[in-house]
Amino acid sequence: MARTANINVRTEPDTKSKAEAVYSSFGLSLSDAINVFLNVSIMEGGFPFAVKQRRFNQETESAMLEARNIMGGRQDARRYSSAKELFDELDAEDE
């Protein structure tokens, strides 16, 4: 039997359970997936994907912040009584 080494990783419980769900759909445990990542990293000589920061324009950044605030309960979402009211507002923004 091959010897093994332990790696301890701290992550949020939700992140762990989501990752486990993804990898189990491929028939892999989280430990298997980490081993795949490490072995591919060795073969590639670094990360097996591009590591970079996302860059968005100001309008997109503002929309993402608004969405985070709405989801976090820090801002109320706009509500419309009809689709026409929504489209009228969108048309007014284009003018």
Secondary structure as GFF3:
##gff-version 3
##sequence-region A 1 95
A	DSSP	alpha_helix	13	24	.	.	.	ID=ss1
A	DSSP	alpha_helix	30	44	.	.	.	ID=ss2
A	DSSP	alpha_helix	58	71	.	.	.	ID=ss3
A	DSSP	alpha_helix	83	94	.	.	.	ID=ss4
###
